[in-house]
Amino acid sequence: MTPEIVSVTEELLKKTPHPVTVIIDGRTCRANEGEIILEVAIRERIEIPHLCYEASLSPYGACRLCMVEFMRRGRMEMATSCTLRAEEGLEVITDSPKILSHRRMILELYLAEAPRSEVIKELAKKYGVTKTRFFKKIDKEDPLGNKCILCGLCVRVCNEIIGASVMSFVNRGPYTVVSTPFLEENTACLGCMACAAVCPTHAIEIGNLGAERTMVSWGKTQVKLRKCPQCGRYFAPESLSDEVYAKIDPPLTEDIRDICPECRSSNIAHAEISAASGRR
């Protein structure tokens, strides 16, 4: 083979998934070498609690709830399962006394950090944690409703996927919060609601009223909505729609672009019915 063919073959072999066997809680599981152990557990229906994991984002290991024990070189170690990678013969334990004690401690901390989160309360109750020894951080004016655990998912999805960088971590230590710069309205917001979609504790508040979408949790940022000329309903943020439409090739015609999905589907259905009737 020529050097060029050899090089291409080597690259393809590198990209080809290499199957390995891992053992999770005594169960033999198939995985691809380098695959995230949490993903393997989810696929195998092995329960590992997690709050900061999102398949569309790179592993982060912020919430620490998915900690597991694993055997390496004859000794047990601890790691977050969302950053631990599969390798041949890896043995993982998800519910050892040490791990369960760790999770209960983390949940106590979250009960103090996000005392009004029903998600945290339910998860804590599952592990026998109904109260916390730590001081509860309650702020009546908290725009995240005292439900945020600082997992960073909203910040990361806005930065890494949407590219708007609307919010970030503000302050340091026990005073850290997630918000917009200076806790004020941020006109960079597209109103896509991706932040709310990935928030594990439902802390982000968003409201639609007439022609405006209010990102209550982000400095009450106002995002203008597009109005459908056919039904009169406001259906999508204008700035977000414009960004999406600009990437469509060939571009949508104006009569399709400006109407809502429901009216668009209705128009297509009527056109097909008319065409079918004409062929009879």
LOMAR-240156 format. One record per residue: residue in three letters; x, y, z of N, C-alpha, C in turn. Coordinates in steps of 0.1 Angstrom, whole numbers. Atoms other than C-alpha are relative to their C-alpha. Layout:
N
[atom 'ala',[X,Y,Z],[X,Y,Z],[X,Y,Z]]
...
//
This chain:
280
[atom 'met',[8,-12,0],[0,0,0],[9,13,0]]
[atom 'thr',[-7,-13,0],[11,36,-6],[0,6,14]]
[atom 'pro',[0,-7,-13],[20,58,24],[-13,7,2]]
[atom 'glu',[12,-7,-2],[-11,78,18],[-12,-9,4]]
[atom 'ile',[11,10,-4],[-34,47,20],[2,-5,14]]
[atom 'val',[-3,5,-14],[-16,35,51],[-4,10,10]]
[atom 'ser',[3,-11,-9],[-20,69,67],[-15,1,2]]
[atom 'val',[15,-1,-1],[-58,70,60],[-5,-12,7]]
[atom 'thr',[5,12,-7],[-62,34,72],[3,1,15]]
[atom 'glu',[-4,-2,-14],[-44,42,105],[-10,10,7]]
[atom 'glu',[9,-9,-6],[-67,72,110],[-14,-6,2]]
[atom 'leu',[13,7,-1],[-98,51,103],[0,-9,12]]
[atom 'leu',[0,9,-11],[-87,25,128],[0,7,14]]
[atom 'lys',[0,-8,-12],[-81,52,154],[-15,4,4]]
[atom 'lys',[14,-5,-2],[-117,64,150],[-10,-11,2]]
[atom 'thr',[9,11,-1],[-133,30,149],[-1,-4,15]]
[atom 'pro',[2,3,-14],[-148,22,183],[5,-14,4]]
[atom 'his',[-6,13,-4],[-129,-6,201],[-8,-5,12]]
[atom 'pro',[8,5,-11],[-152,-27,223],[8,-6,11]]
[atom 'val',[-7,5,-12],[-142,-35,258],[-11,-5,10]]
[atom 'thr',[9,5,-10],[-158,-52,288],[3,7,13]]
[atom 'val',[-1,-6,-14],[-165,-34,321],[-10,-6,9]]
[atom 'ile',[8,6,-10],[-180,-46,353],[-6,11,9]]
[atom 'ile',[7,-10,-8],[-206,-24,370],[-9,-7,10]]
[atom 'asp',[8,7,-10],[-220,-36,403],[-1,-15,-2]]
[atom 'gly',[0,14,2],[-210,-71,394],[-6,-4,-13]]
[atom 'arg',[6,3,13],[-227,-69,360],[10,2,-11]]
[atom 'thr',[-9,-1,11],[-207,-75,329],[-7,9,-11]]
[atom 'cys',[6,-10,10],[-213,-46,304],[9,2,-12]]
[atom 'arg',[-8,-3,11],[-201,-40,269],[0,15,-2]]
[atom 'ala',[-2,-15,2],[-187,-5,261],[10,2,-10]]
[atom 'asn',[-11,-4,9],[-165,13,237],[11,5,8]]
[atom 'glu',[-12,-5,-7],[-130,20,249],[-1,16,0]]
[atom 'gly',[1,-15,-2],[-130,56,263],[-14,5,2]]
[atom 'glu',[14,-5,-2],[-168,58,266],[-2,3,15]]
[atom 'ile',[3,-5,-14],[-181,76,297],[-7,-11,7]]
[atom 'ile',[6,11,-8],[-190,51,324],[-15,4,3]]
[atom 'leu',[14,-3,-2],[-222,71,332],[-9,-3,-12]]
[atom 'glu',[7,3,12],[-233,67,296],[-3,-15,-1]]
[atom 'val',[1,14,0],[-227,30,299],[-11,-4,10]]
[atom 'ala',[9,3,-10],[-247,28,331],[-14,4,-4]]
[atom 'ile',[13,-4,5],[-276,48,316],[-6,-10,-10]]
[atom 'arg',[4,10,11],[-277,24,286],[-4,-13,6]]
[atom 'glu',[2,13,-6],[-276,-6,309],[-11,0,11]]
[atom 'arg',[10,-2,-10],[-303,8,332],[5,-2,14]]
[atom 'ile',[-6,0,-14],[-280,10,362],[0,14,6]]
[atom 'glu',[3,-14,-5],[-290,39,384],[12,6,6]]
[atom 'ile',[-10,-8,-7],[-264,65,392],[-5,14,0]]
[atom 'pro',[6,-14,-1],[-278,99,404],[10,10,-6]]
[atom 'his',[-8,-11,6],[-265,129,384],[-9,12,-2]]
[atom 'leu',[8,-12,2],[-275,165,380],[7,9,-11]]
[atom 'cys',[-7,-9,10],[-248,182,358],[4,-7,-13]]
[atom 'tyr',[-3,7,13],[-245,156,330],[-10,4,-11]]
[atom 'glu',[8,-3,12],[-257,166,296],[7,-6,-12]]
[atom 'ala',[-7,7,11],[-249,144,266],[6,9,-11]]
[atom 'ser',[-5,-9,11],[-245,173,242],[12,9,5]]
[atom 'leu',[-11,-8,-5],[-218,189,264],[11,-9,5]]
[atom 'ser',[-12,8,-5],[-183,177,274],[-2,-3,15]]
[atom 'pro',[1,4,-15],[-180,159,308],[6,11,9]]
[atom 'tyr',[-3,-12,-8],[-178,184,336],[3,-4,15]]
[atom 'gly',[-2,5,-14],[-181,166,370],[-3,10,11]]
[atom 'ala',[3,-11,-10],[-196,195,389],[-8,-4,12]]
[atom 'cys',[9,2,-11],[-224,181,409],[5,-10,10]]
[atom 'arg',[-7,10,-9],[-203,152,424],[-10,-11,5]]
[atom 'leu',[10,10,-5],[-235,131,429],[3,-14,-7]]
[atom 'cys',[-2,13,7],[-224,105,403],[13,-7,3]]
[atom 'met',[-13,7,-4],[-192,95,422],[-2,-15,1]]
[atom 'val',[0,15,-1],[-184,58,420],[14,-4,5]]
[atom 'glu',[-13,6,-4],[-156,36,433],[4,-9,-12]]
[atom 'phe',[-4,9,10],[-135,17,408],[14,-6,3]]
[atom 'met',[-12,7,-3],[-106,-8,409],[10,4,-11]]
[atom 'arg',[-11,-3,9],[-73,3,394],[13,-4,6]]
[atom 'arg',[-13,5,-5],[-40,-15,399],[-1,-6,14]]
[atom 'gly',[2,7,-12],[-54,-35,427],[-5,8,12]]
[atom 'arg',[5,-8,-11],[-67,-6,448],[-12,8,-5]]
[atom 'met',[12,-7,3],[-100,12,450],[2,15,0]]
[atom 'glu',[-1,-15,1],[-103,48,439],[-14,5,-2]]
[atom 'met',[13,-6,3],[-132,73,436],[1,10,-11]]
[atom 'ala',[1,-9,11],[-142,93,406],[-14,3,-4]]
[atom 'thr',[14,-3,5],[-172,110,390],[-2,-9,-13]]
[atom 'ser',[2,9,11],[-187,85,366],[-2,7,-14]]
[atom 'cys',[2,-8,13],[-194,113,340],[14,4,-6]]
[atom 'thr',[-13,-3,6],[-156,117,336],[9,-13,0]]
[atom 'leu',[-8,13,0],[-144,81,342],[-3,-7,-13]]
[atom 'arg',[1,6,13],[-137,63,309],[2,-15,1]]
[atom 'ala',[0,15,1],[-142,27,300],[13,-5,-5]]
[atom 'glu',[-12,7,5],[-112,4,296],[-2,-14,4]]
[atom 'glu',[2,14,-1],[-109,-33,294],[2,-5,15]]
[atom 'gly',[-1,5,-13],[-116,-50,327],[-3,9,12]]
[atom 'leu',[3,-10,-10],[-126,-19,346],[-11,-5,9]]
[atom 'glu',[10,4,-10],[-146,-27,378],[-5,12,7]]
[atom 'val',[6,-12,-6],[-170,-1,391],[-11,-4,10]]
[atom 'ile',[10,2,-10],[-191,0,422],[-7,13,2]]
[atom 'thr',[7,-13,0],[-219,26,423],[-7,2,13]]
[atom 'asp',[8,-1,-12],[-235,19,457],[7,-5,13]]
[atom 'ser',[-7,4,-12],[-208,11,483],[-4,9,11]]
[atom 'pro',[2,-9,-11],[-212,24,518],[7,13,0]]
[atom 'lys',[-8,-12,2],[-185,49,511],[-7,10,-9]]
[atom 'ile',[6,-8,10],[-203,62,480],[-14,5,5]]
[atom 'leu',[13,-4,-5],[-237,63,497],[1,11,10]]
[atom 'ser',[-3,-10,-10],[-223,83,526],[4,13,-7]]
[atom 'his',[-4,-12,8],[-207,107,501],[-13,7,-6]]
[atom 'arg',[12,-6,6],[-240,112,483],[-9,7,10]]
[atom 'arg',[8,-6,-11],[-259,119,515],[5,13,4]]
[atom 'met',[-6,-12,-4],[-234,145,524],[-2,11,-10]]
[atom 'ile',[3,-10,11],[-237,162,490],[-14,5,0]]
[atom 'leu',[15,-4,0],[-275,162,492],[-3,9,12]]
[atom 'glu',[1,-9,-11],[-273,178,526],[4,14,-4]]
[atom 'leu',[-5,-13,4],[-252,206,511],[-10,6,-10]]
[atom 'tyr',[9,-5,10],[-277,209,482],[-13,5,7]]
[atom 'leu',[12,-5,-7],[-306,212,506],[2,14,6]]
[atom 'ala',[-4,-13,-5],[-288,242,521],[1,10,-11]]
[atom 'glu',[-3,-9,12],[-278,256,487],[-13,4,-7]]
[atom 'ala',[13,-1,8],[-312,251,470],[-12,-5,8]]
[atom 'pro',[10,5,-9],[-337,248,498],[-14,0,-5]]
[atom 'arg',[13,0,6],[-367,254,476],[-2,-8,-13]]
[atom 'ser',[1,9,12],[-359,229,449],[-7,-13,3]]
[atom 'glu',[7,12,-3],[-384,201,449],[8,-12,-6]]
[atom 'val',[-9,10,5],[-360,181,427],[10,-5,10]]
[atom 'ile',[-10,3,-10],[-333,182,454],[-7,-7,12]]
[atom 'lys',[7,6,-11],[-358,174,481],[-4,-14,-2]]
[atom 'glu',[4,14,4],[-371,143,463],[12,-9,-1]]
[atom 'leu',[-13,8,1],[-336,131,455],[6,-3,14]]
[atom 'ala',[-5,2,-14],[-325,136,491],[-8,-10,8]]
[atom 'lys',[9,9,-7],[-355,118,505],[2,-14,-4]]
[atom 'lys',[-3,14,5],[-346,88,483],[11,-6,7]]
[atom 'tyr',[-12,5,-7],[-313,86,501],[-1,2,15]]
[atom 'gly',[2,-1,-14],[-329,91,535],[4,13,7]]
[atom 'val',[-4,-13,-5],[-319,127,538],[-12,10,0]]
[atom 'thr',[12,-8,0],[-348,149,550],[3,14,6]]
[atom 'lys',[-4,-13,-6],[-329,178,567],[15,2,-2]]
[atom 'thr',[-14,-3,2],[-295,195,565],[5,6,13]]
[atom 'arg',[-7,-6,-12],[-270,204,592],[6,13,-4]]
[atom 'phe',[-7,-12,5],[-258,233,571],[-10,12,-1]]
[atom 'phe',[8,-12,0],[-271,269,571],[-7,1,-14]]
[atom 'lys',[8,-1,12],[-299,273,545],[2,14,-6]]
[atom 'lys',[-2,-12,7],[-292,300,520],[-13,5,-7]]
[atom 'ile',[13,-4,6],[-326,317,514],[1,15,-2]]
[atom 'asp',[0,-14,4],[-328,349,495],[-14,3,-7]]
[atom 'lys',[13,-2,6],[-363,362,489],[0,7,-13]]
[atom 'glu',[-1,-7,13],[-352,382,459],[9,-8,-10]]
[atom 'asp',[-8,8,9],[-332,354,443],[-8,-3,-13]]
[atom 'pro',[7,2,12],[-341,354,406],[-1,-15,-5]]
[atom 'leu',[0,15,3],[-334,316,405],[-8,-7,11]]
[atom 'gly',[9,6,-9],[-359,310,433],[6,-9,11]]
[atom 'asn',[-7,8,-10],[-334,295,457],[0,-15,-4]]
[atom 'lys',[0,14,5],[-332,264,435],[13,-4,-7]]
[atom 'cys',[-13,2,8],[-298,268,418],[10,-7,8]]
[atom 'ile',[-11,7,-6],[-270,243,427],[13,3,-6]]
[atom 'leu',[-12,-4,6],[-244,260,406],[7,-11,-8]]
[atom 'cys',[-6,11,8],[-240,230,383],[7,5,-13]]
[atom 'gly',[-6,-7,12],[-231,254,354],[-5,-5,-13]]
[atom 'leu',[5,5,13],[-252,236,328],[-6,12,-9]]
[atom 'cys',[6,-11,8],[-271,268,318],[12,9,-6]]
[atom 'val',[-11,-8,5],[-238,287,315],[7,-7,-12]]
[atom 'arg',[-8,7,11],[-221,260,294],[-8,-1,-13]]
[atom 'val',[7,2,12],[-250,254,270],[-2,13,-7]]
[atom 'cys',[1,-14,6],[-253,292,264],[13,3,-6]]
[atom 'asn',[-13,-3,6],[-216,295,258],[4,-9,-11]]
[atom 'glu',[-5,10,9],[-207,262,241],[-8,-3,-12]]
[atom 'ile',[9,5,11],[-238,254,220],[-7,12,-7]]
[atom 'ile',[7,-11,5],[-258,286,216],[10,11,-5]]
[atom 'gly',[-10,-10,3],[-227,309,216],[-4,14,3]]
[atom 'ala',[4,-13,-4],[-245,338,232],[7,6,12]]
[atom 'ser',[-7,-4,-13],[-227,339,266],[-8,10,8]]
[atom 'val',[9,-10,-7],[-256,356,283],[2,1,15]]
[atom 'met',[-2,0,-14],[-249,345,318],[13,-7,4]]
[atom 'ser',[-13,6,-5],[-219,334,339],[-1,-1,15]]
[atom 'phe',[-1,0,-14],[-208,328,374],[5,13,5]]
[atom 'val',[-3,-14,-6],[-207,360,395],[4,-2,14]]
[atom 'asn',[-5,0,-13],[-188,366,427],[8,-13,3]]
[atom 'arg',[-9,12,-4],[-167,339,446],[-5,-6,13]]
[atom 'gly',[3,7,-13],[-170,314,474],[-14,-2,2]]
[atom 'pro',[14,2,-3],[-203,312,492],[-9,11,-6]]
[atom 'tyr',[9,-10,6],[-215,343,474],[-1,-2,-15]]
[atom 'thr',[1,3,15],[-212,327,439],[-15,-2,-4]]
[atom 'val',[13,2,6],[-244,330,418],[2,-1,-15]]
[atom 'val',[0,0,14],[-253,325,382],[-9,12,-4]]
[atom 'ser',[8,-11,4],[-265,357,365],[6,7,-12]]
[atom 'thr',[-5,-8,11],[-261,382,337],[10,10,6]]
[atom 'pro',[-9,-10,-5],[-233,408,339],[-7,12,8]]
[atom 'phe',[5,-11,-9],[-241,433,368],[-15,-3,3]]
[atom 'leu',[14,4,-4],[-274,413,373],[-10,8,-8]]
[atom 'glu',[9,-8,8],[-289,434,345],[-5,-7,-13]]
[atom 'glu',[5,5,13],[-308,428,312],[12,-2,-9]]
[atom 'asn',[-10,2,9],[-286,413,286],[-6,-2,-14]]
[atom 'thr',[6,0,13],[-295,421,250],[6,-11,-9]]
[atom 'ala',[-6,11,8],[-273,392,237],[-9,-12,0]]
[atom 'cys',[9,11,-1],[-300,368,248],[-9,-2,-12]]
[atom 'leu',[8,4,11],[-318,350,220],[-14,-5,4]]
[atom 'gly',[13,5,-4],[-347,338,241],[-2,-15,-4]]
[atom 'cys',[2,14,5],[-340,302,230],[-5,-10,11]]
[atom 'met',[4,8,-12],[-347,288,265],[8,-13,1]]
[atom 'ala',[-8,12,-2],[-319,262,262],[5,-1,14]]
[atom 'cys',[-4,0,-14],[-308,272,296],[-10,-6,9]]
[atom 'ala',[10,6,-8],[-341,263,311],[-2,-15,-3]]
[atom 'ala',[1,14,5],[-342,230,291],[10,-9,7]]
[atom 'val',[-10,8,-6],[-310,218,307],[1,1,15]]
[atom 'cys',[-1,-2,-14],[-315,231,342],[-6,-12,8]]
[atom 'pro',[5,12,-7],[-318,200,365],[-10,3,11]]
[atom 'thr',[8,-3,-12],[-336,218,393],[-12,10,-3]]
[atom 'his',[11,-9,5],[-361,239,372],[1,14,7]]
[atom 'ala',[-2,-13,-7],[-346,271,387],[-2,12,-9]]
[atom 'ile',[0,-11,9],[-348,293,356],[-15,3,-4]]
[atom 'glu',[14,-4,3],[-380,313,352],[-1,8,-13]]
[atom 'ile',[2,-6,13],[-392,324,318],[-15,3,-2]]
[atom 'gly',[14,-3,2],[-425,341,309],[-3,6,-14]]
[atom 'asn',[4,-6,13],[-443,350,276],[-12,8,3]]
[atom 'leu',[11,-8,-1],[-466,379,275],[-1,9,-12]]
[atom 'gly',[2,-7,12],[-479,392,242],[12,-1,-9]]
[atom 'ala',[-11,0,10],[-450,402,219],[13,-1,7]]
[atom 'glu',[-13,0,-7],[-423,398,246],[1,-13,7]]
[atom 'arg',[-4,11,-9],[-405,368,262],[9,6,10]]
[atom 'thr',[-8,-6,-11],[-392,378,296],[8,-11,6]]
[atom 'met',[-10,9,-6],[-361,359,308],[1,5,14]]
[atom 'val',[1,-5,-13],[-370,366,344],[13,-2,8]]
[atom 'ser',[-12,3,-8],[-340,349,359],[13,7,-5]]
[atom 'trp',[-12,-6,6],[-316,368,336],[-2,15,-1]]
[atom 'gly',[1,-15,0],[-321,404,347],[-13,5,-7]]
[atom 'lys',[13,-4,7],[-357,404,333],[2,4,-14]]
[atom 'thr',[-3,-3,14],[-342,404,298],[-13,-2,-9]]
[atom 'gln',[12,0,9],[-369,412,272],[4,-4,-14]]
[atom 'val',[-3,5,13],[-368,393,239],[-13,1,-9]]
[atom 'lys',[11,-2,8],[-391,403,211],[-4,-13,-8]]
[atom 'leu',[5,12,7],[-413,375,196],[-6,4,-14]]
[atom 'arg',[5,-2,14],[-423,371,159],[-15,-4,0]]
[atom 'lys',[15,2,1],[-460,373,151],[-4,-6,-13]]
[atom 'cys',[4,7,12],[-476,349,127],[-11,9,-7]]
[atom 'pro',[9,-9,7],[-494,370,100],[-14,-7,-3]]
[atom 'gln',[12,8,3],[-520,342,95],[-9,-1,12]]
[atom 'cys',[8,3,-12],[-532,333,130],[2,11,11]]
[atom 'gly',[-2,-11,-10],[-518,364,149],[7,-4,13]]
[atom 'arg',[-6,5,-12],[-500,342,174],[15,3,0]]
[atom 'tyr',[-15,-2,-1],[-465,351,187],[6,-13,3]]
[atom 'phe',[-4,14,-1],[-445,320,183],[15,-2,1]]
[atom 'ala',[-14,2,-1],[-407,325,183],[8,13,1]]
[atom 'pro',[-8,-12,-1],[-380,350,192],[5,4,-13]]
[atom 'glu',[-4,-5,13],[-372,372,163],[15,-2,-3]]
[atom 'ser',[-15,1,2],[-334,373,168],[4,-14,-2]]
[atom 'leu',[-4,14,1],[-332,335,172],[-5,-5,-14]]
[atom 'ser',[5,4,13],[-354,330,141],[9,5,-11]]
[atom 'asp',[-8,-6,11],[-333,353,120],[14,-7,-1]]
[atom 'glu',[-13,7,0],[-301,335,130],[-1,-14,-6]]
[atom 'val',[3,13,6],[-316,301,121],[-3,1,-15]]
[atom 'tyr',[4,-1,14],[-331,313,88],[12,4,-8]]
[atom 'ala',[-12,-4,7],[-297,328,78],[8,-12,-4]]
[atom 'lys',[-8,11,2],[-282,294,79],[-6,-11,-9]]
[atom 'ile',[7,10,8],[-308,276,58],[3,3,-15]]
[atom 'asp',[-4,-1,14],[-297,270,22],[-6,-12,-8]]
[atom 'pro',[4,-14,4],[-316,275,0],[-9,6,10]]
[atom 'pro',[7,-7,-10],[-333,302,20],[-15,-2,-1]]
[atom 'leu',[15,1,1],[-370,300,29],[-6,12,-6]]
[atom 'thr',[7,-12,6],[-394,322,10],[-8,7,12]]
[atom 'glu',[6,-8,-10],[-410,350,30],[-14,-5,5]]
[atom 'asp',[13,5,-3],[-445,334,29],[1,-12,10]]
[atom 'ile',[-2,11,-9],[-431,304,47],[7,4,13]]
[atom 'arg',[-9,-4,-11],[-405,320,69],[-7,7,11]]
[atom 'asp',[6,-8,-10],[-428,344,87],[-12,-6,8]]
[atom 'ile',[11,6,-7],[-456,321,97],[4,-11,10]]
[atom 'cys',[-3,9,-11],[-458,298,127],[0,-14,-5]]
[atom 'pro',[-1,14,5],[-451,260,124],[-14,-6,-2]]
[atom 'glu',[13,6,2],[-488,252,129],[-7,5,-13]]
[atom 'cys',[6,-5,12],[-500,275,101],[8,-6,-13]]
[atom 'arg',[-8,6,11],[-471,262,79],[-4,-14,-3]]
[atom 'ser',[5,14,2],[-482,226,84],[-13,0,-6]]
[atom 'ser',[14,-1,6],[-518,236,77],[1,3,-14]]
[atom 'asn',[-1,-4,14],[-508,253,45],[5,-12,-9]]
[atom 'ile',[-5,11,7],[-488,223,34],[-10,-11,-2]]
[atom 'ala',[10,10,1],[-516,199,42],[-11,4,-10]]
[atom 'his',[11,-5,9],[-542,221,23],[5,-1,-14]]
[atom 'ala',[-6,1,13],[-518,222,-7],[0,-14,-5]]
[atom 'glu',[-1,15,4],[-514,184,-7],[-14,-5,-3]]
[atom 'ile',[14,4,2],[-552,179,-4],[-5,6,-14]]
[atom 'ser',[4,-7,13],[-558,204,-33],[6,-7,-12]]
[atom 'ala',[-7,6,11],[-532,187,-54],[-5,-14,-3]]
[atom 'ala',[6,14,1],[-546,152,-47],[-14,1,-7]]
[atom 'ser',[13,-2,6],[-581,165,-56],[1,2,-15]]
[atom 'gly',[-1,-4,14],[-569,179,-89],[5,-12,-8]]
[atom 'arg',[-4,12,8],[-554,145,-99],[-11,-10,-2]]
[atom 'arg',[11,10,1],[-587,127,-95],[-7,2,-13]]
//
